[in-house]
Structure formats: C-alpha cells, structure tokens
C-alpha cells in the first residue's frame, strides 16, 4: 500500500512507545501493523476507498500514535489513545474488561472507524465500527478482513 508521504505524522513512534501503548491497551499489535505505523504514522493512503460486500468506505486517515497528543493541536485528534478516551466504553462488550478488545486504527469519513478486533484471537480481524449504532458496552461492528494483511491488500492500487 502506498501513502501520501506529506501526511505522515512526525515524530514516528518508536518500538518503546508502541510497547507502552500496547501495554496500556493490553493488546499486542500484529507485527505488520507495527512496521506500518513506525513508517507511516497517521498517513493517508493513496487508495483511500475500499469495498466490502458492496459497501464503500472512504478513509480519512490512519490514526497515529503520539508521545504527547496535546502538544500537536491538529494531529492530536487522530491519536489512537485520544480516540479511545472519547469512545472507549463503546469499543468493548465487556464492562469488566481492563484494556480494550476492539482498537481503532483508521478514521473513516463517516465518523466510523476501522478497528482491530482482538475478541476471538490474538491475531485480530479487521472490522468497521459504526459510531451511530454503537452504545455503551454494545459495539456494532462488521468484519471486513480476516487480518491486517488482507486489509492492507484492499488498499493496493
């Protein structure tokens, strides 16, 4: 997948920062996603439309990981942890869970998000999370790819 290099959010996250985020979320990102975000933090893909079951989705941008999101007035709104702070209770179906099992990675133009779904396995599927339909501890999602590799393939030119 190609991205618009002018949209990459700097500084790029280090392995250390990714480890901290994973620990706070209590997940382990797939290695392919870790490598992607370390090179393309917050980027907009060149192919920013994907189709699944005749539904078209338009990507606004990949979410970023920032060490200090409040220091970046523009991109801070796209920081994964900032998004989770805003909608966290709507990303899990288990109110006793510490951490998350659905983690947003892409903002869609509709206000929905593409997420990694860790609920069934440590190799997460990729889902679209629907913000208008989701309630507290009641996420509404649709699987669009079995894994991150398949999702990235949907964004190839």
N, C-alpha and C positions, 0 to 999 in steps of 0.2 A: 504494500500500500504506500502511496506517495502522499506527502503532506505539503501544505504551503509553509515553507520554511520561515516566512515572515511572521507566522502566527505562533511559533514556538515560544513558550513562556520560560524566561530565564530567571534565576539560575535553574539549571536542570537538577532534578533530585538525585541525590547520591544513594548508594546502597544503604548507608546508615539511616538516612531519612526514610527510605522505603520500609526498612525494618521497623522503625519506630511507628509508622502509620499502620503497618500490618499488626504489630503488637497491640496497638490501641483498638483496632477493629476486631482483633482475634481471628484473622484470616491469613492465608498465605497466597499472595497473588501468583497466578501462573507465570512461569519464567518468561514466556513470550511477551506477556503484558509488561512485566518488569523491564525487560530490554526495550520495549517500545517507549514506555514513558520516560526512561532515562535519556532517550534521544529526541523524543517528540512531545515533551511535556505540554499539555494543553493545546496541541496543534489542531488545525482544521484540515481534514483530509481533502485531497483534490477531488476524489469521488466522494461526495458528501450525501449521496442518496443511496439507500438500499431498499430492496423489496423483499417482503416475506409474505407468502400466502396472499398475493395480490394487494397487500398494504404497502404503501410507500412511506418511508421515513426519511426526514431530512435532518442531517447532523448539523448542529450549530458549532460544536467543537468538542474535542476530548476534554475531560476535566483534567486539572493539573494538581500537582502536589507541591505546596509551597511550605517553606520553613516558617515564614511569618506572613500569613494571608492578609492580616490587617495592614501590613506595610505596602501592599500592592492594591491600590484603590480600584483598579479595573479588573485585573485577573483574579483578585481575591475572591470575587463572587463565584468563580469557577473552580475553586479549590475543593477537592473531594470532601475534606473534613468540614468545610463551611456548609456545603450542600447537606451533608449528613446531619449537622446541627439543626438545620431548618426542617428536615423531613424524616428524621431518624425513626420516630415511632411508626411511621407509615411504610418503613422498609423491612419490617420484621413481622412475623405472625406469632411471635412468642414473647410475651411481655416479661418473662423471667430471664430472657437471654441477656447475657453480658456480651457486648460487642454486637456485630451485625451478621446477618447471613445473606443479605442482598446489598451489594455495594455498587453505587453509581459510578460509571466511568465515562459516560458520554452524555452531553446535553443535547436534546433534540429541540427543533424549533417550536414544537407544540407545548413545551413545558414538561414533557415526559423525559425519562432518562433511559439509556441503555445501561444495564447493570450486569454484574457477575453474580450468579445465584449459587451460593455455597450450601444450600439447604440439604441437598442429597449426596453431595460428594465434595472432596477437596479439589477436584478438577471441575471448576464451576461451568455451568452452562451460561449462555448469554441470553438475557431476557430484556424486553421492553417493559418498563414500569410506568403505569398510567396514573398520573397525579390526580386527575379529577375523579377517578373511580376509587382510588385507594383511600382507606380510612386508617385510623389509629389501630395498629396491630392487625391490619387487614389489607396487605398489599395486593393489588391487581396487576398481574404480570402475564406476558406471553413469551414463550421461548422462541427465539429467532435463530439460534445457532447452538450446536451441542458443546462448543468450546470456543475459546478466543481465536484460535487459528481459523476455524470456519468463519467466524465473524469478520476477521481481517480479510479473508478471501472474498467476502461480499463487497468489499470496498476497493477491489482491484479495478484498474482501468480496462 
